[in-house]
Amino acid sequence: MKNLKDILYNVSVNEVYGSTDVQIKAITFNSKLVKPNSVFVAIKGVETDGHDYIESAQKNGATAVICENLPLNRADGVSYIVVEESKSALANMASNYFDNPSKKLQLVGVTGTNGKTTVASLANELFTRAGYKSGLISTVKILVANKEFKATHTTPDSLTINSYLDKMVKANVTHCFMEVSSHGIHQKRTEGLHFKGGVFTNLSQDHLDYHHTFKAYRDVKKLFFDNLPKTAFTLINCDDKNGEVMVQNTQAKTYRYALKNTADFKGKILESSLEGLLFSINKNELWSQLIGTFNAYNLVAVYGIASLLSLDKLETLRLISNLESVKGRFQCSIIDNKITLIIDYAHTPDALSNVLTTINSIRTGNEKLICVMGCGGDRDKDKRKKMGYIASKLSNLTIITSDNPRTENPEAIIAQIEAGVEPQDFKKIISITNRKQAIKVASQLAQKGDIVIIAGKGHETYQEIKGVRHNFDDYKVALKMFNNDLNT
C-alpha cells in the first residue's frame, strides 16, 4: 500500500477534489482492472478516451481518479485529481509507486529507426558475459537477469516498464538496456525514468502514419535527449546528419561513434563476407560473426556503451568478438545445398536498402539474390512504393507478398508496392498474396549458392490478418519449406 500523496510527487496537479491522504494498492489505466483501493488514470488515447470509462472505474471500486477533465457524475468517497496531462501523470506515478527503480540501475535507452533491438540486445549480452546481472526491455523480449518475459511493445507502457525495472532491482540487476520508440516518447511512457545514457543509431522514414511528417518524427526522438540529465551521457551516430540535431539541447555529455567521420569511437571495416566482419574499433582489430556495414555500426555503438559504463576495453573487444546475431536481425543460415537463408526485420525503405546493399557488396555476383518482402497494413503507406523500387532494383528476383495486412486488403498493399517497380524491372517480380506460398516458391526457385532473404517480420511469430493473429514464424516456415524441397 502506498499513500496517494507520495505517488503524486512530481505530477503537475491543477485541482484536487477529495483527499490525497488515502492508501493505494494499485494503479491502472484499464477500468476493467480497477479494484478497491486502486487509482484509475484516464488516458486520452488514439482510438479511445479513458475519461469515457471513469464511471465504470468508480463502479469497480476506484479510490481515486486521475483525469484531465473532471467528470460530471462523481461518486462519494472517491478522490479526483485533475492533472495537466494524464500520460505524464501516469509515468511519474508509476515511478513513484515502485520507488523509482530506474535510479537504482544503470539504465541506457537506445533510440533510432534501425538498430535499436540489436544494440540493446547485444549490450545486454555483453554485460551478462562480463559477469554482470543485466536486464533488457526490447521488441523481441524482456529479460530480468536470465529470466525471460514476452514483449508486447517496443517500449511498454510506463506501469509495465517500472514493474520490470522493480523486478530487476529485486533480482540485484545492475544494468538495463532499453529500446526507446518514438511512440513511447510521444506517449510519455519513458517520462519519470532516470537514464544513465541515451544512444542514437540513425533516422529514416518510419511511422509517418502516426507522426505524419518526418520532422515531427525526428523532433519526438529529439525529446528523449532533451530530457536527459547532466549526469547522463549521449552516444550518437555522427555519420547520420540527424545525430547532431538530437543533441542540440541536451544537458548530457555527448560522445560520437562512426565508420566515416571522426569520432570518439571509430570503426573501420577491413574485410566483409557472409561469414562475418573483420574490422577495427579505435585501431583495435577484431573478428565478428555478425554480417554487414549496419552491424559494424551496431558493434561500435555497443563498444561505446561499454566504454562509457567503464568496462575494460580489451575485455570488451574480446566479448564483442563472441557476440551472436539477434533473432530476426540478419539471422543467417546455410541450407544443406549451400543456399544462404537470411531472416531480417527490415520493414523500412532504409533498412531494406541496407540489408540488400550489404548482401550485394559481399556476394560474388554468380548467385541469385531472391528477396521475399511485403509491407504492413494500417501503417505508413508512403513507404510501400519506395520499398517496391528498392527491392526490385537490388534483387535478382523479388517476391512481393503479405506482411501483417491487419485490417487492410493485402492485394491493395501489394499493388501499392508494385507501383514503385520500374517497367524494366517488371520481369524481376512475382506477387503472391499468401506469405507461406511466397516462401515456398522462393525455396523452389533457389538453386545451389543462391541467397534468399525474407524481410519484414524478423522475430515475429505471428501474422495479423483482418485483425486476427495467426501463428507464423518466417524462420520456421522457411526451414520447413527448404528442407521439404531437399527431400523431394
N, C-alpha and C positions, 0 to 999 in steps of 0.2 A: 504493500500500500504506500502511496506517495501523496503528499499534500499538493493540492491543485495550485496553490500559490507558488510552490517551488518549481512545479512543472512549467509554469508560465514565465519563468525567468528568460529575459531577452526577447520576449514576444511583444510586438507592437500592439498594445491594447487601446481601443478607443472608448469603450464603455463596459461597465460591469453591472449586471442585474443579478442580485443574489450574493452569496458568499463565495470567496475563493479559498476559505479555510475549511475545505472538505477533503476527505480521504478518497483517493482514486486507485482503482485496482487495474485498470487497463485503458488504453487509448485506441480508438478505431475511427476510420472514415467510411466504414461499411455499416449501415444501420442494422443490417441483419445480424451482425456480430455484437451488437450492443447488449450488455448485461448490466445488472445493478452495480453501482459503484464504478461505472466507466464513463469516459468522456467521448462524446461524438463530435468529430470535426467535420463540418460541412464544407466540402471542397467543390469548387466550380470546375468541372472537367470539360473535355472537348465535346462529349456526347450527352452527359448528364450533369445535373447540378445537385450537389449534396443537400442544398437548402430545401429541396423538394422532399427530403426524407427525414427532416427534423422531427416531424410529428410521429413517424414510425419509431425513431430513436427514443423519443420520450415514452412511448408505449412499452418499449422493451426495457425501460428502467434506467435510462441515462441519468447520471447525477449532474452532469454539466454538458453544455453545448457550446462549441466554439464556432462562430459564424461571422460572415461579413455583413449580413443584413438580419436584423432582429425579426424573428417570426411574429406574426400577428397573434397566433394562439400559443401562449406559453403555459407550461404546466407548473403547478405549485411544487415547491421544493427542488426545482431544477435551477441551477445557476447558468446564466447566459453571458458569455464573454464575446463582445463584438470586437473583432480584430481588423487590422488594416488589410491583411491578406491571409487567407486560411492555409494555403500551401506552405507559406513561410512559417506560420504559427505551428503547423504540424511538424515540420522539420526540427524546429527548435525544441518543441515539447518532447519529441521522440528522443532527442539527445539528452535532455534533462531527465526524462523518465528512466533511462538506462544509465544514469550517472556519467554521461559524456564519455563513452568508451573510446572514442577516437583520440582523445587526449592521452590515453594510456598506451597507444600504439604508434608505431612509425607508419603512418598511412600515406600512401603515394597514389595519386589519381592520374590516370592515363586517358587523354582525350585526343581526338583527331578523327578523320574519316576512315582511314585504313590503318591497321596495325595495332589497334587498342588491345584486342584479345591476345595477340601473340606477345606483345611487350609485357603486359601484365602477367600472363601465364608463365612466360619464361623467367621473369624476375622472381616470381613466387617459387618456381622450381629451383632456380639458382640459390636462393636464400635457404631453401629446405636442404639442398645438398651441402650447403655451407655449415649446416648444423643448427640453424635457427628454426624455431617454430614459426611458421609463416601462414598467412591467410590470403585468400583470393576471392574477389567478387567480380565475376565475368559473365559474358554472354553464354559461355559453354557450361560453366559450373561454378558453384561456390564451395570453397574449401576452408574448413576450420582446422588448421594443422592438417592431419591426414584424413579427416572425416569429410565426406563429400555430401553436398546437398544439391538438389536440382535447381537450376537457374530458370527463371521465367521472363526476366527482362535484362537488357544490358546493364541498366542501372535500376535496381529495385526501388520501391517506394521508401521513404525515409524511415518508417517504422521497421520495415524489414532490414534495411541497412544497419540500423542501430541495434536491432536484435541480434544479428550475426556478429557485429563488432563486439557486443557484450559477451557472446559465446566465446569469441576469440580471447578476450581479456581473461575470462574464467578458465580457459584452456592454456593460459600462460603464453599465448601467441605474442610475438614482439613486433612483427612486421605484417602489413597488409597491403596488397596491391589491388587496385580497384579500377575497373573501366568506368569512365565518366562520359555518358552520352549527351548529345545536345538536348534531347527530350528531358533527361534527368536534370540538367542545369536549368532549363526553361521552367520546369515544373517544381523547382526549388527542392528537389529530393536530396541534394548534397549540402543544402544550407545547414549551418549549425555544426558541421563536421570540421575537425581540426586536422588539416593536411600538413604533413611534413614536406611534401613535394608535389609538383604538378608537371606532367610530361605532355608535350605536344608532338604528335607524329607527322601529320600532314593534313591538308584540307583540299577536298574536291567536291563536286556536286553530289549531294545526297539529301534525303529528307525534305526536298522542296515542297512536297505535298503538305508538310507540317509548317515549315518556316517560310514558304512562299518565294523568298529571294535568297540568293547566295549571300548577300551582305547580312541579312538577318541571321542566317545560319552561322556565318563567321562571327558575328557580334555576340551571339549566345555562347559560343565556345570561349570567346574572349572573357566573358563574365567570370568564368571559372578562375582564370588567372588574376583578374582584377581583385578578387576576393581572398586571394592567398595572403597570409600574414607575413610580416617582416622576417619571422623566424623560419620561413619555408624556402625551398629552392624551386626554381623553374628550370626545366630542361627542354629546349626547343630544337626541332629540326630546322637549321638555318638554311638548308638547301631549298626549303619551301618558303616562298616570299611572304606567306601569311604568318610565319613564325614570329617575326618581329612585331607584327600587328598584335599578336596575342599578349605580348609583354609590355606594351606601351604604357600601361597604367598600373602594372603590378608593383607591389611593395617587396615581393620576394626577390632574392638574389638570382640572377639569370645566368644559366650556363647553356652552351650550344653543342650540338653534335651534327656531323655532316660527313658526306663522302666527297663532296666537291669543294665546298668553301672552307676557309679557315675556321677552326672550331676548337673548343676545349677538349672534345672527344672526336678525333678524326679517324675515319675508317678509309681503307683503300682495298679494293678487290684486286687480288693478284691472279687468281685462276677461278673460273666458274664452270661447273658442269652439272649434269643431272645427278652426280654423286655427292655434290656439296660445294663448299666455298673454301678457297684458301685466300685469306685476307689478313689485313693488319689493323690494329687499333692503336693509335698513338705510337706507330712504328714497331709494335709487338706482333709478330706473326702467329696465326693460329688457324686450325682447320675446323670447319663446322659441317655437319651433315645437312644443315639447312640449305635451301637452294634459292638462288636469285638475288638480284640487287635489293629488292624490297626487304628481304630477310637480313641482308647486310646492315641496312638501316636499323632494323629491329634489334639486332645484336649489339650494335654500337650504343643504341639507346639503353639497353639493359646494362651494358658495361658502365655507362654514365650514371645510371641509377645506383649501381653497386658502389661505385667510387664515392658518390655524394652521400651514401649511407655508411661510408667508412670501411668497406670491405677491403681486404688486402688485394692489391692489383694483380699480382701473379696468380694468386688463388682464384680470383675472378676469371682470368683468362683460361685457366685450366678447367674451371667449371663450365664456362661458355662452350668450350670445345666438345663437351659431353651432352649438351642440351639436345633434346629431340623435338621434332616439329609438333605443333599443337594440332589436335584432331580437327580436320576440316580446313586447315590452313596450309595449302600447298602440300597436302598429305600424299606422298608419292609411294607407289608400289610397282614392282616389276612383276608382271604376269609371266607364267611359265614359258610362253613363246616369245619372250623379250618385248612384249608390248608394255609401254610405260603408262600407268594409270595415275592420274592426279585428281584429287578431290580438293576443291577450293571454294571458299565463301564469296569469292568476287561477285559482288552484286551492284557495283557502281561502274560507270564508264572508266574511271581512273584505275580502279582495282583490276578490272578485266584487261585493260591495256597493259598494265604492269605484268600480270602473270603471263599473258601471251607474248609480250615483248621479251620477257625473261626466257621463255622456252625457245623462242626463235633465235635468241642470241647465243644459245649454247647447244642447239641441235646441229646435226651435220648437214641437214638440207635434203638428204636422200630419203628420209622418212616422211610420212604424212602427219600433220597435226590436225586432229579432229577435236572440235570444241562443241560440247553439248551445253546449251545455255538457254535461259529464259529471263523473265522479269516478273517481280511480284505484283499482285493486284492490289488495288486500293492504296497505292504508293505513288511516288513521283513519276508521272507519265512522260515528262520531258526527256528522261534519260533513256527511254526504250529505243528510240530511233538511233541515238548515239551508240548504244551498245550493239545494235544490229550492224552498224557501219564498222565498228572496231572488230567484232568477231569475224565478219566476212572478209575483212582486209588482212587480218593477221593469222587466219587459219586456212588450211587447205580445204577443209570441209567444216561447215557449221551446221549443227542440227539444232534448230530452234524449237523449243518445247515449253511446257508449263513449268513454272517455278512454284510459288504459292499463289494461285489466282485469287484466293479468298472469295470475295463476292462478285468479282468481275468475270466476264466471259473470257475464257482462256484463248479462244480463237481471235478475239478482238485484240488482246495483248500481243499475240504473235504477229498479227497484221501490222501493229504499230512498230514492232521490232523490224519486220521485213521492210518497212518504209525507209529504213536507213541504209539498206543494201543498194549499192550502185548497180546499174544494168550489167556491167561487165563481170559482176560477181554473182549474178543470179544462179549460175551453174554450180556455184560453190555452197549452196544452201539447200537444206531439206527441212521442211516443217512437219513435226509430228507432235500432236497435242498431248498424247499420253506420255508422261515422263519415263515410265518404265519401258515402254516400247521404244522410245528415243534412245535410251541407254542400250537396249538390246540391239538396235540397228547399228549403233556405234561399235559394239563388240563384234558384230558380223562383218562390218566393213574394215575394221582394223586388221592390219597384217603385221608380220614379224618386224619389230623395230619401230613401229609407229607409236605416236604419243597421243593419248586420249585424255582430255581434261573435261571434267564435269563440274561446271561452275554455278554458283549462285546460292546453294544451300549449305554446303560445308558440313558443319557439325550437326545440323538439324536432323531430327529423327521423325519428322512428320511432314505431310503435305496438306495444306489447308485449301479445300475446295468447297465453294458455296457455304463458307462459314464452318465447315466440319473438318476436324483434323483426322487424317488417316496416317497410320504408321508408314513411314517412308524414310529410309536411310540410304543416301546416294552410294556410300561406300559398300554397304552390304548388298544392295541391289546390283551394283556394278560387278562385284566379285562373283556373285552368283551367275550373272549373265555371261561374263567372260569365261568362267570355268565350265559352264554348260556348253558353250561353243567349243571349248577344247575337247570335251568328252564326246562330241557327236561326230 
